[in-house]
Amino acid sequence: MKGDIGVIGLAVMGQNLILNMNDHGFKVVAYNRTTSKVDEFLQGAAKGTNIIGAYSLQDLADKLEKPRKVMLMVRAGEVVDQFIDSLLPHLEQGDIIIDGGNSNYPDTNRRVKDLAAKGIRFIGAGVSGGEEGARFGPSIMPGGNEEAWQYVKPILQAISAKTKDGEPCCDWVGKEGAGHFVKMVHNGIEYGDMQLICEAYQFLKEGLGLSYDQLHHVFSKWNKTELDSYLIEITADILGYRDENGEPLVEKILDTAGQKGTGKWTGINALDLGIPLTLISEAVFARCVSAFKEQRVENQALFNKQIGTVTGDKAQWIEAVRKALLASKIISYAQGFMLIREASENNNWDLNYGNTALLWREGCIIRSAFLGNIRDAYETNPNLQFLGADSYFKTILENALPEWRKVVAKSIEIGLPMPCMASAITFLDGYTSARLPANLLQAQRDYFGAHTYERTDRPRGEFFHTNWTGKGGDIASTTYEV
């Protein structure tokens, strides 16, 4: 009996996905470029299963049912292209390659097109949930050549996470690189969520002076509110964890954050598409600032930097921080969905935004209780431009605003950095302002560069230039939009 699917790459994500597929009754052929890892896997984690080993790409192809389905779980970038090139001589027209890594979506666009010309159907599938998700049910975001979906759907939906209603957190996202684009935005939102939680933690710890026992209790309690989510849950666990000396382990972890690039890609795409993805961009920059450890230590001494104390009722401040965190989190998702909408319209992907929220409901790192509310919002109004305009989220934002302002203002007052919560409320203030000072900005641009401007007393689309000094002339620069 031949295999249902082949998986290339036996790092932890690849191994766990294979074991997950085996648990669901699929016969999997496992291959790794270093073939000794195949034996190690078969004699270790895969011992006693129906998993088959392959020791060359030809061996892999020979052991698969047609149309062959081969999933790549390898590092994004050139490695994916190298494996595709190596695989092609062993595949036939109609065979399917699935890239389950964190590939940049333009690469997926290119691969879908190039491989279609060679008769190979390509899928770029974002997979989220880390090691545990891969093993027991990740969120999967497939896109690419839709002809392939019917062949891989039974496998991917079977191994994916399920909602409480039994709906798989895996469905077809769209053509070309849509699946990897949605996964990229997921990772960007993840950056934002994590930084927001860190800002809440720092305010409570350094501003309010809460102990780690108190912090563990606060986050555990918050996880029973609208903040119910995987990241809040693991934060509570982390804050309650003690090392071998009985001391909080997190306090001993060096405060320099790493990143793998997907948050940066999200910010770059937002700039390219003209979407104000302020919160996620600030989260990326916060990691960049954290990397300057030595400079930060030097400059704390240079500026004699001290963080002030937050006075007043602690319970009231804790609730204010909870509301500020919740409201900021909503803005992060709202900006993420604005970016997804713009990309969908620009690329003619015709994405279903409510369905996208469902894909993230379970299994992935940003899984949160309110993703169900996001799905409901887009089901009620598929043309919803701003998530915060939905009645459920609008009520939360309006209710949180006084405390949200109080927390951000107090952070600035006591010298506590709060880039994401501050950017979130600044975005909302800008987005809800009928008039912004960009009229002056346009005048400045016209003054020094003859870039022209529109007028409030004339129809949109008419452009004007003023010779502000009497010396600049009446010739205008060409206008363009970014």
Secondary structure as the mmCIF struct_conf table of DSSP 4:
data_model
#
loop_
_struct_conf.conf_type_id
_struct_conf.id
_struct_conf.beg_label_comp_id
_struct_conf.beg_label_asym_id
_struct_conf.beg_label_seq_id
_struct_conf.end_label_comp_id
_struct_conf.end_label_asym_id
_struct_conf.end_label_seq_id
STRN STRN1 GLY A 3 GLY A 3
BEND BEND1 ASP A 4 ASP A 4
STRN STRN2 ILE A 5 ILE A 8
BEND BEND2 ALA A 11 ALA A 11
HELX_RH_AL_P HELX_RH_AL_P1 VAL A 12 ASP A 23
TURN_TY1_P TURN_TY1_P1 HIS A 24 GLY A 25
STRN STRN3 VAL A 28 TYR A 31
BEND BEND3 ARG A 33 THR A 34
TURN_TY1_P TURN_TY1_P2 THR A 35 THR A 35
HELX_RH_AL_P HELX_RH_AL_P2 SER A 36 GLN A 43
TURN_TY1_P TURN_TY1_P3 GLY A 44 GLY A 48
BEND BEND4 THR A 49 ASN A 50
STRN STRN4 ILE A 52 GLY A 53
BEND BEND5 TYR A 55 SER A 56
HELX_RH_AL_P HELX_RH_AL_P3 LEU A 57 ASP A 62
TURN_TY1_P TURN_TY1_P4 LYS A 63 LYS A 63
STRN STRN5 LEU A 64 LEU A 64
HELX_LH_PP_P HELX_LH_PP_P1 GLU A 65 GLU A 65
BEND BEND6 LYS A 66 PRO A 67
HELX_LH_PP_P HELX_LH_PP_P2 ARG A 68 ARG A 68
STRN STRN6 LYS A 69 LEU A 72
BEND BEND7 VAL A 74 VAL A 74
BEND BEND8 ALA A 76 GLY A 77
HELX_RH_AL_P HELX_RH_AL_P4 GLU A 78 LEU A 87
HELX_RH_3T_P HELX_RH_3T_P1 LEU A 88 HIS A 90
TURN_TY1_P TURN_TY1_P5 GLN A 93 GLY A 94
STRN STRN7 ILE A 96 ASP A 99
BEND BEND9 GLY A 101 GLY A 101
HELX_RH_AL_P HELX_RH_AL_P5 TYR A 105 ALA A 116
TURN_TY1_P TURN_TY1_P6 ALA A 117 GLY A 119
STRN STRN8 ARG A 121 SER A 128
BEND BEND10 GLY A 129 GLY A 129
HELX_RH_AL_P HELX_RH_AL_P6 GLY A 130 PHE A 136
STRN STRN9 SER A 139 GLY A 144
HELX_RH_3T_P HELX_RH_3T_P2 GLU A 146 ALA A 148
HELX_RH_AL_P HELX_RH_AL_P7 TRP A 149 ILE A 159
BEND BEND11 SER A 160 SER A 160
STRN STRN10 LYS A 162 LYS A 162
TURN_TY1_P TURN_TY1_P7 LYS A 164 ASP A 165
STRN STRN11 PRO A 168 PRO A 168
BEND BEND12 CYS A 169 CYS A 169
STRN STRN12 CYS A 170 CYS A 170
STRN STRN13 GLY A 174 LYS A 175
TURN_TY1_P TURN_TY1_P8 GLU A 176 GLY A 177
HELX_RH_AL_P HELX_RH_AL_P8 ALA A 178 GLN A 202
HELX_RH_PI_P HELX_RH_PI_P1 PHE A 203 GLY A 207
BEND BEND13 LEU A 208 LEU A 208
HELX_RH_AL_P HELX_RH_AL_P9 TYR A 212 TRP A 222
TURN_TY1_P TURN_TY1_P9 ASN A 223 LEU A 227
STRN STRN14 SER A 229 SER A 229
HELX_RH_AL_P HELX_RH_AL_P10 TYR A 230 GLY A 240
STRN STRN15 ARG A 242 ARG A 242
TURN_TY1_P TURN_TY1_P10 GLU A 244 ASN A 245
BEND BEND14 GLY A 246 GLU A 247
STRN STRN16 PRO A 248 PRO A 248
HELX_RH_3T_P HELX_RH_3T_P3 LEU A 249 LYS A 252
BEND BEND15 ILE A 253 ILE A 253
BEND BEND16 ASP A 255 ASP A 255
BEND BEND17 GLY A 261 GLY A 261
HELX_RH_AL_P HELX_RH_AL_P11 THR A 262 LEU A 273
TURN_TY1_P TURN_TY1_P11 GLY A 274 GLY A 274
HELX_RH_AL_P HELX_RH_AL_P12 THR A 278 ALA A 291
HELX_RH_AL_P HELX_RH_AL_P13 LYS A 293 LEU A 302
TURN_TY1_P TURN_TY1_P12 PHE A 303 ASN A 304
BEND BEND18 GLY A 312 GLY A 312
HELX_RH_AL_P HELX_RH_AL_P14 LYS A 314 ASN A 347
TURN_TY1_P TURN_TY1_P13 ASN A 348 ASN A 348
HELX_RH_AL_P HELX_RH_AL_P15 TYR A 353 LEU A 359
TURN_TY1_P TURN_TY1_P14 TRP A 360 TRP A 360
BEND BEND19 ARG A 361 CYS A 364
TURN_TY1_P TURN_TY1_P15 ILE A 365 ILE A 366
STRN STRN17 SER A 368 SER A 368
TURN_TY1_P TURN_TY1_P16 ALA A 369 PHE A 370
HELX_RH_AL_P HELX_RH_AL_P16 LEU A 371 THR A 380
TURN_TY1_P TURN_TY1_P17 PRO A 382 ASN A 383
BEND BEND20 GLN A 385 GLN A 385
HELX_RH_3T_P HELX_RH_3T_P4 LEU A 387 ALA A 389
BEND BEND21 ASP A 390 ASP A 390
HELX_RH_AL_P HELX_RH_AL_P17 SER A 391 ILE A 414
TURN_TY1_P TURN_TY1_P18 GLY A 415 GLY A 415
HELX_RH_AL_P HELX_RH_AL_P18 PRO A 419 TYR A 431
TURN_TY1_P TURN_TY1_P19 THR A 432 THR A 432
BEND BEND22 ALA A 434 ALA A 434
TURN_TY1_P TURN_TY1_P20 PRO A 437 PRO A 437
HELX_RH_AL_P HELX_RH_AL_P19 ALA A 438 GLY A 449
STRN STRN18 TYR A 453 TYR A 453
TURN_TY1_P TURN_TY1_P21 THR A 456 ASP A 457
BEND BEND23 ARG A 458 ARG A 458
TURN_TY1_P TURN_TY1_P22 ARG A 460 GLY A 461
STRN STRN19 PHE A 464 PHE A 464
BEND BEND24 TRP A 468 GLY A 472
BEND BEND25 ASP A 474 ASP A 474
HELX_LH_PP_P HELX_LH_PP_P3 ILE A 475 THR A 479
#
